[in-house]
C-alpha cells in the first residue's frame, strides 16, 4: 500500500508539552522535519492566492502596512467564531496539503530513505494521523504543562488550565500513539527517549528496504 522510500511519522502533543523541542532533537538525529505551522505561514505569504482569498473573506484590515497578513487581527476573529474559523480553514488547508504533498514528492524523487517527521499540533483532532506510517505523541504531566504555559505566555494559572482543558486530553492522544515521549523531566531524559524512538523508526526503514 505504501510506496514511499521513507517512513512518514506524525509528531503531535498538547500545548506546552515541548513538541518543538522534541522535533529539534529528531532533526539533530538526521530526520527531515516538516512543520505544519511553517506551511501555514508559507501559504499566506504576500503574492500567494490564499492571502487574496483571506482578504476577500475577512476584509482589507487583515493586511498590515507592509502587505503581510495581520495574524493577530485575524486570530481575534476566528478564535471567537467557529464558523469564521472553518471558513479560514477552507481557504488555507487545501493549500497546506498541496505544499505538504509536494515536499513528500520531492523527498521521494531524491530517494530519501530515512525518517520524515510531520510536526502538527492538531493532527489527531483533524484525523490526519491516519495518513501517517507511525504516530509519536509528546506528553507531560499537567503541573509541568501549567508552569511552562505560565512562563511562556505570562498567563495566570487559571488561564493556563483553561487552555489545557480546552484541548483533547493527552491521555487520549497517547492511546493512539505508536510511541509516547514523556517530556516532563529534564532535557537529557527526553533526549534519551527520542534516541530510542528514532532508532526504532530507523530500524523500520531498514526493514522496508530489505523487503
N, C-alpha and C positions, 0 to 999 in steps of 0.2 A: 504493500500500500504506500509506503514512504520511500521515495527515491532520492531524497536529499543525501549528499555525501557527508553531511554534518548532523549533529544532534541539536535539535531546537529545544531549548529549555526555558520555560516560563519562570520568572522570578517575581514574587509578589510578597505582600505582607500587610501591615497596617500602618497608620500614621505614627511617626516617631519610633518605629521599630529598628531603624538603621538599615533599610533596604539598599540605599545608595552606597553606604559603606561596604556592604556585602558585595554589591555589583563591582565596586572598585577592586575588591580582593580577587574576584573571579577574573577581572581584566589582567591583574598582575600575574595570574597563573596562565595567561595565554588565551582566555576565552574572548570572543568577539561580543561586545555589548551593544545592543540596540535599545535605546532609551525611549519609551513611549512619550515622555514629556518633551524630549528634544524634537521628536517627529511632529508633535502637536504644535510646537513653535514654528517649525520649518514651513508647515503648510499655510500659515497665515503671515508669512513674511511679505513685505511690500512687493507688489507685482504678481503675487500668487492669486489665482482665481478665487480661492476661499476667502481671502480678505475682502475682495469686492462684494462677495455674497453676504459676508457678515455686515458690511456697511449698509447694503440694501435692506437687510432684515432688521438691524438694530439701530441704524441711523449714523450720520456722519460724525457725531460726537464720540464714536468709538475709536476715532483715529486721533493720534497725538499730533503735535505741531510738526514733527519730523516724518509724518506719514506712516507711523507704525501703529499696530493695534494697542489700544489702551486696555490692558488686561484687567486693571483694577476696576475701570468703569464697566467693562463687560461682565466681570465677575459679580459686581453688585446687582446686576440684572438677573443673570442666570442662576445664581445661588438662591435667590429669593423666589424664583418662579420655575417650577418643574417643567412646564410646557415650553417656556423660552429656552430652557437648558436642552430639552430634547430637540428643539429647532436648531440650536447651535451644533449639537452632535450630528444632526442630519447633514449639516454643511461640512463639518470637519472630519468625521470618522471615515467616510469613504476615501477621502484623500490620504488620510493617515494610513489606511490599509494599503493603498496603492504604493506609497513610499516604502512601507514595510515589505511588501511583496517584491518590490524592485531590489531592495537590499538583499533579500534572500536569494533572488535570482542571480544577482551579481556574485554573491559568495559561492553559489553552485557553479557558476561559469568559471570562477577562479579555482574550482575544485578544492575549496577549503574543507579540510577533514578534521575538524575539531568540535568544540562546544560553542554554540551561539546562544547567548542569554538575552531573552527579551524581557526587559525590566519595565513592568507596568503595574500601577497601583490598584486598578480595579479589574484585573484580569479574570478573577473568579466571578465577580458580580456580573460582568459582561458576557460570561460564558466562553470567552476566548481561550481559557486554559485548556479546553477540549482540543484545541488545534495544536497544542504543544506535544512534543515527544515525552517530556518529563516536566514536572512542576516542583519548584523549590519555594517553600514559604518561610519567611523570616518572622520570628516571634520574639516577644519579650514579655516579662511579667507586667501587670498593669501599673504597679508603682513606678517602675522604670520608665514606662511609656509616659506617664503623667509628668514625672520630673524632667524628662527630655523635652516634652512639648512646652512646659512652662518656661524652661531655659531658652528654648529656640524661639518661641513666638511671644514671650513676655505676657502670657495669659495667666489667669487665675487657675487654681486647682479645679474649681467648679467648671470653668470654661473648657479646660483640657479634658476633663472627664466627660463632658457633654459631647465633645468632638469624637472621643474614642468610642463612646457608647452609640454614636450615630452610625458607626461602621459595622460591617459584618464581623462577628466575634472571631478573634484569631484562632480560637479552638476549632471553629467550624472550618476555617481555611486549612488549618493543619491536617484535618482529617482527610482532605482531598490531595494532600501533598505526597509526592514520591520521596522527598527529602525535606526535613524540617531543620532549620538553623536557629538555635536559641541565642539571640544577641543580647541577653540580659547582663552577661558578665563583662569581663574586661576584653580588650581587643585581641589579646593573644589566644584566648579561649575560642573566640569567634573565628579567628584565622585558622585554627586547627580544624574546626568543623568544616569550614569552606574547603580546606585542602582535601579532607576526606571525601566530601561530596564531589569535588572536581575530579578526584581520582576515579571515583565510581562512574561518573559520567564519561570520562575519557576512556575508561575500560569498555563501556558500551559502544563507543565509536569504533574502537579497535575490533570488537567482535563483529560489528556491522560490516567492516571491510573484508573480513575473512569468510563471510557467508557466500 
